C-alpha cells in the first residue's frame, strides 16, 4: 500500500476544481466520492453531478489514450 497523508484544512473548491481533483484519483475512489456526494443534500441536481462525473471520466479515458494532458495535483493546489 502507498503512503498516505492526512490533512485537516478548509479549502474552498468550485465544482470544476473538485472534478479536476477527482480526475486524478483511482476509479474506486472517484466512485466513492460520487456516491458520498449523491447521498448528501446538495445545491445542484443529481443529473448535473452525473454529467460532471461523466465528463471527468471521459477526460480520463482521453488522457489514457494520450489525447489530453491532465494537471498534476501540485498544479491544481497552486491554483487554489
Phi, psi and omega in degrees: 000143180286167177286147177233160176225137178256126178239131173248106183206159175253103178243123178275129181236144170281167177300317180297321178293320177297318178297315179301318179293316181297329180300336184269358181268156173298154184306319181303316181289322177299315180295323178296315179296315180300318179297317179296318181293322180291333180282339182270154171288127182232168179269003177234158186283162176301321182296320178296317179295316178300319180296318179295318179296315178299318178301316179296317180294321177299319179294325177296318178298318177296323178296317179296331177276356180082014183267344181221140176255126180269152177287150175281164177300321179299316178297317180298312182294332178290339178276342185284000000 
